[in-house]
Amino acid sequence: MGSILVKCAMIDLTIQWVLWAAASILQTEKFYDLAGSGTFILLTHLSYRWSGTSYCRQKIQSTLVTVWGLRLGLFLFFRVLKEGRDRRFNEVRTSPKQFFVYWTLQGVWIFVTLLPTLILNTRGKDQPLCVRDYTGWIIWVLGFVIEAIADQQKWNFKNHPDNV
């Protein structure tokens, strides 16, 4: 398990730093969120594949992370394309050192947030599904729906001519 976690952490930071270099040269943040969600998905699938196991819980968890990452990453990517810029980066876009901090923190956030999934995917022994699993999946569905609705409502609000 430990070596897979270390490999995932190294891949995570390598992706963030390589993309930071490109973003710094181009002075753009347009692919920042897409890079984050893409890294979530990639690390999830690498940890699942490298573990050599294929338990139901791992499959479901990995699928949920993938669905969430795709929805959020694509939403944020299309939003920044439409708006042209992400104002969170107005002060750091032209400062490579500050921009590096943002990309590095994203890498740390990805790894820490994804750690339960990485640990699950690297487990060699399975346990039967239980109420805790089903409860967690119900909470995930509720959170996913609420997040998607909230993003759409905010999008609609910001794009209504009366709110500009």
TIVO-2410 file (N, C-alpha, C; in nm, 3 decimals):
# residues 164
REC num residu      c1      c2      c3 atome chaine
REC   1      M   0.083  -0.120   0.000     N      A
REC   1      M   0.000   0.000   0.000    CA      A
REC   1      M   0.087   0.125   0.000     C      A
REC   2      G   0.190   0.128   0.082     N      A
REC   2      G   0.272   0.248   0.097    CA      A
REC   2      G   0.337   0.294  -0.031     C      A
REC   3      S   0.388   0.199  -0.109     N      A
REC   3      S   0.457   0.239  -0.232    CA      A
REC   3      S   0.359   0.295  -0.334     C      A
REC   4      I   0.238   0.245  -0.336     N      A
REC   4      I   0.136   0.299  -0.428    CA      A
REC   4      I   0.099   0.441  -0.386     C      A
REC   5      L   0.086   0.465  -0.257     N      A
REC   5      L   0.053   0.600  -0.209    CA      A
REC   5      L   0.165   0.698  -0.243     C      A
REC   6      V   0.289   0.655  -0.227     N      A
REC   6      V   0.403   0.741  -0.259    CA      A
REC   6      V   0.405   0.771  -0.409     C      A
REC   7      K   0.382   0.667  -0.491     N      A
REC   7      K   0.378   0.689  -0.636    CA      A
REC   7      K   0.266   0.786  -0.674     C      A
REC   8      C   0.151   0.771  -0.611     N      A
REC   8      C   0.039   0.861  -0.639    CA      A
REC   8      C   0.073   1.005  -0.600     C      A
REC   9      A   0.135   1.023  -0.485     N      A
REC   9      A   0.174   1.157  -0.441    CA      A
REC   9      A   0.275   1.219  -0.538     C      A
REC  10      M   0.370   1.139  -0.584     N      A
REC  10      M   0.471   1.189  -0.676    CA      A
REC  10      M   0.408   1.225  -0.812     C      A
REC  11      I   0.320   1.142  -0.860     N      A
REC  11      I   0.252   1.170  -0.987    CA      A
REC  11      I   0.167   1.296  -0.974     C      A
REC  12      D   0.096   1.306  -0.864     N      A
REC  12      D   0.011   1.422  -0.837    CA      A
REC  12      D   0.092   1.551  -0.846     C      A
REC  13      L   0.200   1.560  -0.769     N      A
REC  13      L   0.279   1.683  -0.768    CA      A
REC  13      L   0.349   1.706  -0.902     C      A
REC  14      T   0.393   1.600  -0.966     N      A
REC  14      T   0.457   1.615  -1.097    CA      A
REC  14      T   0.359   1.675  -1.198     C      A
REC  15      I   0.237   1.625  -1.199     N      A
REC  15      I   0.134   1.680  -1.290    CA      A
REC  15      I   0.112   1.828  -1.260     C      A
REC  16      Q   0.096   1.861  -1.132     N      A
REC  16      Q   0.068   2.000  -1.096    CA      A
REC  16      Q   0.185   2.090  -1.135     C      A
REC  17      W   0.306   2.046  -1.112     N      A
REC  17      W   0.422   2.131  -1.140    CA      A
REC  17      W   0.448   2.145  -1.290     C      A
REC  18      V   0.427   2.039  -1.365     N      A
REC  18      V   0.444   2.049  -1.511    CA      A
REC  18      V   0.339   2.144  -1.568     C      A
REC  19      L   0.216   2.130  -1.521     N      A
REC  19      L   0.110   2.218  -1.571    CA      A
REC  19      L   0.126   2.361  -1.519     C      A
REC  20      W   0.183   2.377  -1.399     N      A
REC  20      W   0.215   2.511  -1.351    CA      A
REC  20      W   0.314   2.578  -1.445     C      A
REC  21      A   0.415   2.503  -1.489     N      A
REC  21      A   0.515   2.561  -1.580    CA      A
REC  21      A   0.448   2.608  -1.709     C      A
REC  22      A   0.362   2.525  -1.764     N      A
REC  22      A   0.290   2.564  -1.887    CA      A
REC  22      A   0.200   2.684  -1.861     C      A
REC  23      A   0.125   2.680  -1.751     N      A
REC  23      A   0.034   2.790  -1.718    CA      A
REC  23      A   0.110   2.919  -1.691     C      A
REC  24      S   0.226   2.908  -1.630     N      A
REC  24      S   0.309   3.025  -1.602    CA      A
REC  24      S   0.358   3.089  -1.731     C      A
REC  25      I   0.407   3.007  -1.820     N      A
REC  25      I   0.457   3.058  -1.948    CA      A
REC  25      I   0.344   3.125  -2.026     C      A
REC  26      L   0.226   3.060  -2.026     N      A
REC  26      L   0.111   3.112  -2.100    CA      A
REC  26      L   0.033   3.219  -2.022     C      A
REC  27      Q   0.066   3.233  -1.894     N      A
REC  27      Q  -0.005   3.324  -1.803    CA      A
REC  27      Q  -0.157   3.301  -1.810     C      A
REC  28      T  -0.193   3.176  -1.789     N      A
REC  28      T  -0.335   3.139  -1.792    CA      A
REC  28      T  -0.366   3.040  -1.680     C      A
REC  29      E  -0.488   3.045  -1.638     N      A
REC  29      E  -0.538   2.949  -1.538    CA      A
REC  29      E  -0.653   2.867  -1.597     C      A
REC  30      K  -0.672   2.876  -1.726     N      A
REC  30      K  -0.789   2.816  -1.789    CA      A
REC  30      K  -0.801   2.666  -1.767     C      A
REC  31      F  -0.689   2.598  -1.751     N      A
REC  31      F  -0.697   2.453  -1.732    CA      A
REC  31      F  -0.666   2.409  -1.589     C      A
REC  32      Y  -0.662   2.504  -1.496     N      A
REC  32      Y  -0.630   2.474  -1.356    CA      A
REC  32      Y  -0.729   2.373  -1.295     C      A
REC  33      D  -0.857   2.403  -1.303     N      A
REC  33      D  -0.958   2.315  -1.242    CA      A
REC  33      D  -0.970   2.182  -1.316     C      A
REC  34      L  -0.955   2.187  -1.447     N      A
REC  34      L  -0.960   2.064  -1.526    CA      A
REC  34      L  -0.840   1.974  -1.490     C      A
REC  35      A  -0.726   2.037  -1.467     N      A
REC  35      A  -0.608   1.961  -1.424    CA      A
REC  35      A  -0.632   1.896  -1.288     C      A
REC  36      G  -0.696   1.970  -1.198     N      A
REC  36      G  -0.725   1.915  -1.066    CA      A
REC  36      G  -0.818   1.795  -1.072     C      A
REC  37      S  -0.929   1.811  -1.143     N      A
REC  37      S  -1.024   1.700  -1.150    CA      A
REC  37      S  -0.967   1.583  -1.231     C      A
REC  38      G  -0.889   1.615  -1.334     N      A
REC  38      G  -0.826   1.508  -1.412    CA      A
REC  38      G  -0.727   1.429  -1.328     C      A
REC  39      T  -0.655   1.498  -1.241     N      A
REC  39      T  -0.561   1.429  -1.152    CA      A
REC  39      T  -0.635   1.342  -1.052     C      A
REC  40      F  -0.747   1.390  -1.000     N      A
REC  40      F  -0.831   1.308  -0.912    CA      A
REC  40      F  -0.866   1.177  -0.981     C      A
REC  41      I  -0.914   1.187  -1.103     N      A
REC  41      I  -0.959   1.069  -1.178    CA      A
REC  41      I  -0.841   0.976  -1.208     C      A
REC  42      L  -0.732   1.034  -1.256     N      A
REC  42      L  -0.614   0.954  -1.290    CA      A
REC  42      L  -0.561   0.877  -1.169     C      A
REC  43      L  -0.543   0.945  -1.057     N      A
REC  43      L  -0.489   0.879  -0.937    CA      A
REC  43      L  -0.584   0.772  -0.885     C      A
REC  44      T  -0.713   0.797  -0.896     N      A
REC  44      T  -0.811   0.697  -0.854    CA      A
REC  44      T  -0.794   0.569  -0.935     C      A
REC  45      H  -0.784   0.585  -1.065     N      A
REC  45      H  -0.775   0.467  -1.152    CA      A
REC  45      H  -0.639   0.399  -1.145     C      A
REC  46      L  -0.534   0.478  -1.128     N      A
REC  46      L  -0.402   0.416  -1.112    CA      A
REC  46      L  -0.394   0.335  -0.983     C      A
REC  47      S  -0.444   0.391  -0.873     N      A
REC  47      S  -0.439   0.317  -0.746    CA      A
REC  47      S  -0.524   0.191  -0.753     C      A
REC  48      Y  -0.635   0.199  -0.822     N      A
REC  48      Y  -0.722   0.081  -0.839    CA      A
REC  48      Y  -0.651  -0.025  -0.921     C      A
REC  49      R  -0.591   0.017  -1.029     N      A
REC  49      R  -0.524  -0.078  -1.119    CA      A
REC  49      R  -0.400  -0.139  -1.054     C      A
REC  50      W  -0.319  -0.055  -0.991     N      A
REC  50      W  -0.195  -0.103  -0.931    CA      A
REC  50      W  -0.217  -0.197  -0.814     C      A
REC  51      S  -0.332  -0.188  -0.749     N      A
REC  51      S  -0.356  -0.271  -0.631    CA      A
REC  51      S  -0.373  -0.418  -0.669     C      A
REC  52      G  -0.419  -0.444  -0.789     N      A
REC  52      G  -0.439  -0.582  -0.831    CA      A
REC  52      G  -0.564  -0.645  -0.771     C      A
REC  53      T  -0.646  -0.567  -0.705     N      A
REC  53      T  -0.771  -0.618  -0.649    CA      A
REC  53      T  -0.887  -0.552  -0.720     C      A
REC  54      S  -1.004  -0.612  -0.706     N      A
REC  54      S  -1.122  -0.557  -0.774    CA      A
REC  54      S  -1.247  -0.589  -0.694     C      A
REC  55      Y  -1.259  -0.521  -0.582     N      A
REC  55      Y  -1.374  -0.544  -0.495    CA      A
REC  55      Y  -1.487  -0.448  -0.531     C      A
REC  56      C  -1.606  -0.487  -0.497     N      A
REC  56      C  -1.725  -0.406  -0.528    CA      A
REC  56      C  -1.712  -0.265  -0.472     C      A
REC  57      R  -1.669  -0.254  -0.348     N      A
REC  57      R  -1.656  -0.123  -0.282    CA      A
REC  57      R  -1.555  -0.036  -0.358     C      A
REC  58      Q  -1.445  -0.094  -0.401     N      A
REC  58      Q  -1.344  -0.020  -0.477    CA      A
REC  58      Q  -1.402   0.029  -0.610     C      A
REC  59      K  -1.475  -0.059  -0.677     N      A
REC  59      K  -1.535  -0.023  -0.807    CA      A
REC  59      K  -1.633   0.093  -0.791     C      A
REC  60      I  -1.719   0.083  -0.691     N      A
REC  60      I  -1.819   0.188  -0.671    CA      A
REC  60      I  -1.752   0.319  -0.631     C      A
REC  61      Q  -1.661   0.314  -0.537     N      A
REC  61      Q  -1.592   0.435  -0.492    CA      A
REC  61      Q  -1.517   0.502  -0.608     C      A
REC  62      S  -1.447   0.423  -0.685     N      A
REC  62      S  -1.371   0.477  -0.799    CA      A
REC  62      S  -1.465   0.536  -0.904     C      A
REC  63      T  -1.578   0.474  -0.925     N      A
REC  63      T  -1.677   0.526  -1.020    CA      A
REC  63      T  -1.733   0.659  -0.971     C      A
REC  64      L  -1.764   0.668  -0.842     N      A
REC  64      L  -1.819   0.791  -0.787    CA      A
REC  64      L  -1.718   0.907  -0.798     C      A
REC  65      V  -1.592   0.879  -0.769     N      A
REC  65      V  -1.489   0.984  -0.781    CA      A
REC  65      V  -1.479   1.028  -0.927     C      A
REC  66      T  -1.485   0.933  -1.019     N      A
REC  66      T  -1.476   0.964  -1.162    CA      A
REC  66      T  -1.593   1.049  -1.208     C      A
REC  67      V  -1.713   1.011  -1.170     N      A
REC  67      V  -1.833   1.087  -1.209    CA      A
REC  67      V  -1.825   1.229  -1.153     C      A
REC  68      W  -1.789   1.241  -1.026     N      A
REC  68      W  -1.777   1.374  -0.964    CA      A
REC  68      W  -1.670   1.457  -1.034     C      A
REC  69      G  -1.554   1.398  -1.057     N      A
REC  69      G  -1.445   1.470  -1.120    CA      A
REC  69      G  -1.479   1.517  -1.260     C      A
REC  70      L  -1.545   1.431  -1.336     N      A
REC  70      L  -1.585   1.470  -1.472    CA      A
REC  70      L  -1.685   1.585  -1.470     C      A
REC  71      R  -1.787   1.573  -1.387     N      A
REC  71      R  -1.889   1.677  -1.382    CA      A
REC  71      R  -1.830   1.812  -1.338     C      A
REC  72      L  -1.759   1.811  -1.227     N      A
REC  72      L  -1.707   1.936  -1.174    CA      A
REC  72      L  -1.598   1.994  -1.264     C      A
REC  73      G  -1.506   1.910  -1.307     N      A
REC  73      G  -1.397   1.959  -1.391    CA      A
REC  73      G  -1.445   2.019  -1.521     C      A
REC  74      L  -1.538   1.952  -1.587     N      A
REC  74      L  -1.591   2.004  -1.713    CA      A
REC  74      L  -1.673   2.131  -1.691     C      A
REC  75      F  -1.751   2.133  -1.585     N      A
REC  75      F  -1.829   2.253  -1.554    CA      A
REC  75      F  -1.737   2.374  -1.534     C      A
REC  76      L  -1.634   2.357  -1.452     N      A
REC  76      L  -1.544   2.468  -1.423    CA      A
REC  76      L  -1.462   2.508  -1.546     C      A
REC  77      F  -1.425   2.410  -1.627     N      A
REC  77      F  -1.349   2.439  -1.748    CA      A
REC  77      F  -1.433   2.521  -1.847     C      A
REC  78      F  -1.557   2.478  -1.869     N      A
REC  78      F  -1.642   2.553  -1.961    CA      A
REC  78      F  -1.676   2.691  -1.906     C      A
REC  79      R  -1.688   2.702  -1.774     N      A
REC  79      R  -1.715   2.832  -1.713    CA      A
REC  79      R  -1.599   2.929  -1.738     C      A
REC  80      V  -1.477   2.883  -1.717     N      A
REC  80      V  -1.363   2.973  -1.737    CA      A
REC  80      V  -1.344   3.005  -1.885     C      A
REC  81      L  -1.378   2.911  -1.972     N      A
REC  81      L  -1.371   2.942  -2.115    CA      A
REC  81      L  -1.470   3.051  -2.153     C      A
REC  82      K  -1.591   3.042  -2.097     N      A
REC  82      K  -1.695   3.140  -2.128    CA      A
REC  82      K  -1.659   3.277  -2.071     C      A
REC  83      E  -1.612   3.279  -1.946     N      A
REC  83      E  -1.581   3.405  -1.880    CA      A
REC  83      E  -1.446   3.463  -1.921     C      A
REC  84      G  -1.360   3.379  -1.976     N      A
REC  84      G  -1.230   3.426  -2.021    CA      A
REC  84      G  -1.120   3.418  -1.917     C      A
REC  85      R  -1.155   3.437  -1.791     N      A
REC  85      R  -1.058   3.433  -1.681    CA      A
REC  85      R  -1.128   3.389  -1.554     C      A
REC  86      D  -1.046   3.344  -1.460     N      A
REC  86      D  -1.095   3.310  -1.327    CA      A
REC  86      D  -1.037   3.415  -1.233     C      A
REC  87      R  -1.125   3.496  -1.177     N      A
REC  87      R  -1.078   3.611  -1.098    CA      A
REC  87      R  -0.998   3.570  -0.974     C      A
REC  88      R  -1.007   3.445  -0.931     N      A
REC  88      R  -0.925   3.401  -0.818    CA      A
REC  88      R  -0.776   3.417  -0.848     C      A
REC  89      F  -0.742   3.420  -0.976     N      A
REC  89      F  -0.602   3.423  -1.017    CA      A
REC  89      F  -0.556   3.559  -1.067     C      A
REC  90      N  -0.637   3.661  -1.054     N      A
REC  90      N  -0.602   3.793  -1.107    CA      A
REC  90      N  -0.469   3.844  -1.054     C      A
REC  91      E  -0.440   3.821  -0.928     N      A
REC  91      E  -0.319   3.875  -0.866    CA      A
REC  91      E  -0.198   3.782  -0.881     C      A
REC  92      V  -0.218   3.657  -0.918     N      A
REC  92      V  -0.107   3.562  -0.920    CA      A
REC  92      V  -0.071   3.511  -1.059     C      A
REC  93      R  -0.157   3.531  -1.153     N      A
REC  93      R  -0.138   3.479  -1.289    CA      A
REC  93      R  -0.003   3.521  -1.348     C      A
REC  94      T   0.042   3.642  -1.317     N      A
REC  94      T   0.166   3.695  -1.373    CA      A
REC  94      T   0.285   3.682  -1.278     C      A
REC  95      S   0.265   3.615  -1.167     N      A
REC  95      S   0.372   3.594  -1.070    CA      A
REC  95      S   0.401   3.444  -1.057     C      A
REC  96      P   0.502   3.394  -1.127     N      A
REC  96      P   0.528   3.250  -1.126    CA      A
REC  96      P   0.543   3.190  -0.986     C      A
REC  97      K   0.606   3.262  -0.894     N      A
REC  97      K   0.625   3.208  -0.758    CA      A
REC  97      K   0.491   3.191  -0.687     C      A
REC  98      Q   0.406   3.293  -0.694     N      A
REC  98      Q   0.275   3.282  -0.629    CA      A
REC  98      Q   0.188   3.178  -0.699     C      A
REC  99      F   0.195   3.175  -0.831     N      A
REC  99      F   0.119   3.078  -0.909    CA      A
REC  99      F   0.160   2.936  -0.871     C      A
REC 100      F   0.291   2.917  -0.848     N      A
REC 100      F   0.344   2.786  -0.807    CA      A
REC 100      F   0.281   2.740  -0.676     C      A
REC 101      V   0.262   2.834  -0.584     N      A
REC 101      V   0.200   2.801  -0.455    CA      A
REC 101      V   0.057   2.748  -0.479     C      A
REC 102      Y  -0.018   2.813  -0.566     N      A
REC 102      Y  -0.155   2.769  -0.595    CA      A
REC 102      Y  -0.156   2.628  -0.652     C      A
REC 103      W  -0.068   2.603  -0.749     N      A
REC 103      W  -0.063   2.471  -0.811    CA      A
REC 103      W  -0.017   2.364  -0.712     C      A
REC 104      T   0.078   2.399  -0.626     N      A
REC 104      T   0.127   2.304  -0.526    CA      A
REC 104      T   0.018   2.273  -0.424     C      A
REC 105      L  -0.052   2.377  -0.379     N      A
REC 105      L  -0.161   2.354  -0.283    CA      A
REC 105      L  -0.272   2.269  -0.346     C      A
REC 106      Q  -0.297   2.289  -0.474     N      A
REC 106      Q  -0.395   2.204  -0.539    CA      A
REC 106      Q  -0.350   2.058  -0.534     C      A
REC 107      G  -0.222   2.034  -0.559     N      A
REC 107      G  -0.171   1.897  -0.553    CA      A
REC 107      G  -0.185   1.837  -0.414     C      A
REC 108      V  -0.153   1.914  -0.312     N      A
REC 108      V  -0.168   1.866  -0.173    CA      A
REC 108      V  -0.315   1.840  -0.143     C      A
REC 109      W  -0.402   1.933  -0.183     N      A
REC 109      W  -0.546   1.917  -0.160    CA      A
REC 109      W  -0.598   1.789  -0.229     C      A
REC 110      I  -0.555   1.767  -0.351     N      A
REC 110      I  -0.598   1.646  -0.424    CA      A
REC 110      I  -0.558   1.522  -0.346     C      A
REC 111      F  -0.432   1.514  -0.306     N      A
REC 111      F  -0.383   1.394  -0.239    CA      A
REC 111      F  -0.454   1.371  -0.106     C      A
REC 112      V  -0.464   1.476  -0.026     N      A
REC 112      V  -0.525   1.462   0.107    CA      A
REC 112      V  -0.674   1.425   0.094     C      A
REC 113      T  -0.743   1.493   0.004     N      A
REC 113      T  -0.886   1.467  -0.015    CA      A
REC 113      T  -0.911   1.327  -0.072     C      A
REC 114      L  -0.822   1.283  -0.159     N      A
REC 114      L  -0.838   1.155  -0.225    CA      A
REC 114      L  -0.783   1.039  -0.142     C      A
REC 115      L  -0.713   1.069  -0.034     N      A
REC 115      L  -0.647   0.966   0.046    CA      A
REC 115      L  -0.739   0.851   0.088     C      A
REC 116      P  -0.862   0.875   0.135     N      A
REC 116      P  -0.947   0.760   0.169    CA      A
REC 116      P  -0.971   0.666   0.050     C      A
REC 117      T  -0.989   0.722  -0.069     N      A
REC 117      T  -1.008   0.638  -0.187    CA      A
REC 117      T  -0.880   0.564  -0.222     C      A
REC 118      L  -0.767   0.633  -0.213     N      A
REC 118      L  -0.639   0.568  -0.242    CA      A
REC 118      L  -0.613   0.452  -0.145     C      A
REC 119      I  -0.641   0.475  -0.019     N      A
REC 119      I  -0.623   0.369   0.081    CA      A
REC 119      I  -0.717   0.253   0.052     C      A
REC 120      L  -0.843   0.284   0.023     N      A
REC 120      L  -0.939   0.179  -0.009    CA      A
REC 120      L  -0.892   0.098  -0.130     C      A
REC 121      N  -0.846   0.168  -0.233     N      A
REC 121      N  -0.806   0.098  -0.356    CA      A
REC 121      N  -0.679   0.016  -0.340     C      A
REC 122      T  -0.601   0.043  -0.236     N      A
REC 122      T  -0.478  -0.033  -0.217    CA      A
REC 122      T  -0.492  -0.143  -0.112     C      A
REC 123      R  -0.610  -0.159  -0.059     N      A
REC 123      R  -0.633  -0.265   0.040    CA      A
REC 123      R  -0.629  -0.401  -0.027     C      A
REC 124      G  -0.563  -0.493   0.037     N      A
REC 124      G  -0.553  -0.627  -0.019    CA      A
REC 124      G  -0.667  -0.718   0.024     C      A
REC 125      K  -0.740  -0.677   0.125     N      A
REC 125      K  -0.845  -0.762   0.180    CA      A
REC 125      K  -0.978  -0.689   0.177     C      A
REC 126      D  -1.081  -0.756   0.135     N      A
REC 126      D  -1.213  -0.696   0.126    CA      A
REC 126      D  -1.296  -0.735   0.248     C      A
REC 127      Q  -1.395  -0.650   0.277     N      A
REC 127      Q  -1.492  -0.680   0.381    CA      A
REC 127      Q  -1.629  -0.673   0.317     C      A
REC 128      P  -1.726  -0.746   0.370     N      A
REC 128      P  -1.860  -0.740   0.311    CA      A
REC 128      P  -1.919  -0.598   0.319     C      A
REC 129      L  -1.999  -0.563   0.220     N      A
REC 129      L  -2.067  -0.434   0.223    CA      A
REC 129      L  -2.160  -0.430   0.343     C      A
REC 130      C  -2.178  -0.311   0.398     N      A
REC 130      C  -2.261  -0.297   0.517    CA      A
REC 130      C  -2.342  -0.167   0.509     C      A
REC 131      V  -2.418  -0.141   0.610     N      A
REC 131      V  -2.504  -0.022   0.617    CA      A
REC 131      V  -2.420   0.106   0.598     C      A
REC 132      R  -2.301   0.108   0.652     N      A
REC 132      R  -2.214   0.224   0.640    CA      A
REC 132      R  -2.185   0.256   0.493     C      A
REC 133      D  -2.164   0.153   0.412     N      A
REC 133      D  -2.139   0.175   0.269    CA      A
REC 133      D  -2.260   0.237   0.201     C      A
REC 134      Y  -2.375   0.180   0.224     N      A
REC 134      Y  -2.497   0.230   0.161    CA      A
REC 134      Y  -2.532   0.371   0.209     C      A
REC 135      T  -2.510   0.396   0.337     N      A
REC 135      T  -2.533   0.530   0.391    CA      A
REC 135      T  -2.439   0.631   0.326     C      A
REC 136      G  -2.314   0.595   0.313     N      A
REC 136      G  -2.216   0.682   0.249    CA      A
REC 136      G  -2.252   0.710   0.104     C      A
REC 137      W  -2.298   0.609   0.032     N      A
REC 137      W  -2.335   0.629  -0.109    CA      A
REC 137      W  -2.459   0.716  -0.123     C      A
REC 138      I  -2.552   0.702  -0.030     N      A
REC 138      I  -2.672   0.789  -0.032    CA      A
REC 138      I  -2.630   0.934  -0.006     C      A
REC 139      I  -2.543   0.955   0.093     N      A
REC 139      I  -2.494   1.090   0.122    CA      A
REC 139      I  -2.420   1.145   0.001     C      A
REC 140      W  -2.340   1.062  -0.066     N      A
REC 140      W  -2.268   1.107  -0.185    CA      A
REC 140      W  -2.366   1.153  -0.293     C      A
REC 141      V  -2.470   1.074  -0.319     N      A
REC 141      V  -2.568   1.110  -0.422    CA      A
REC 141      V  -2.636   1.243  -0.387     C      A
REC 142      L  -2.675   1.259  -0.261     N      A
REC 142      L  -2.737   1.384  -0.219    CA      A
REC 142      L  -2.641   1.502  -0.239     C      A
REC 143      G  -2.517   1.487  -0.197     N      A
REC 143      G  -2.419   1.593  -0.212    CA      A
REC 143      G  -2.391   1.624  -0.359     C      A
REC 144      F  -2.384   1.523  -0.440     N      A
REC 144      F  -2.359   1.540  -0.583    CA      A
REC 144      F  -2.473   1.618  -0.648     C      A
REC 145      V  -2.596   1.580  -0.617     N      A
REC 145      V  -2.713   1.648  -0.673    CA      A
REC 145      V  -2.719   1.793  -0.626     C      A
REC 146      I  -2.699   1.815  -0.497     N      A
REC 146      I  -2.701   1.952  -0.443    CA      A
REC 146      I  -2.593   2.037  -0.508     C      A
REC 147      E  -2.472   1.983  -0.521     N      A
REC 147      E  -2.363   2.059  -0.583    CA      A
REC 147      E  -2.395   2.093  -0.729     C      A
REC 148      A  -2.448   1.997  -0.804     N      A
REC 148      A  -2.480   2.020  -0.945    CA      A
REC 148      A  -2.592   2.123  -0.960     C      A
REC 149      I  -2.693   2.114  -0.877     N      A
REC 149      I  -2.804   2.211  -0.882    CA      A
REC 149      I  -2.753   2.350  -0.844     C      A
REC 150      A  -2.673   2.358  -0.739     N      A
REC 150      A  -2.619   2.488  -0.696    CA      A
REC 150      A  -2.532   2.551  -0.804     C      A
REC 151      D  -2.448   2.471  -0.867     N      A
REC 151      D  -2.364   2.524  -0.975    CA      A
REC 151      D  -2.450   2.575  -1.090     C      A
REC 152      Q  -2.555   2.501  -1.125     N      A
REC 152      Q  -2.642   2.543  -1.234    CA      A
REC 152      Q  -2.720   2.670  -1.198     C      A
REC 153      Q  -2.768   2.677  -1.075     N      A
REC 153      Q  -2.840   2.796  -1.031    CA      A
REC 153      Q  -2.749   2.919  -1.033     C      A
REC 154      K  -2.628   2.905  -0.986     N      A
REC 154      K  -2.535   3.017  -0.987    CA      A
REC 154      K  -2.501   3.057  -1.130     C      A
REC 155      W  -2.481   2.959  -1.216     N      A
REC 155      W  -2.454   2.985  -1.359    CA      A
REC 155      W  -2.570   3.064  -1.420     C      A
REC 156      N  -2.694   3.019  -1.396     N      A
REC 156      N  -2.811   3.087  -1.449    CA      A
REC 156      N  -2.821   3.230  -1.397     C      A
REC 157      F  -2.797   3.246  -1.268     N      A
REC 157      F  -2.804   3.378  -1.206    CA      A
REC 157      F  -2.703   3.474  -1.266     C      A
REC 158      K  -2.578   3.427  -1.276     N      A
REC 158      K  -2.472   3.513  -1.328    CA      A
REC 158      K  -2.489   3.546  -1.475     C      A
REC 159      N  -2.560   3.461  -1.549     N      A
REC 159      N  -2.577   3.484  -1.691    CA      A
REC 159      N  -2.706   3.555  -1.726     C      A
REC 160      H  -2.787   3.586  -1.628     N      A
REC 160      H  -2.912   3.659  -1.652    CA      A
REC 160      H  -2.878   3.807  -1.666     C      A
REC 161      P  -2.930   3.873  -1.770     N      A
REC 161      P  -2.894   4.013  -1.795    CA      A
REC 161      P  -2.922   4.108  -1.678     C      A
REC 162      D  -3.023   4.079  -1.598     N      A
REC 162      D  -3.056   4.167  -1.485    CA      A
REC 162      D  -2.952   4.160  -1.373     C      A
REC 163      N  -2.867   4.057  -1.375     N      A
REC 163      N  -2.770   4.036  -1.265    CA      A
REC 163      N  -2.628   4.070  -1.304     C      A
REC 164      V  -2.609   4.129  -1.419     N      A
REC 164      V  -2.472   4.158  -1.465    CA      A
REC 164      V  -2.416   4.280  -1.399     C      A
***
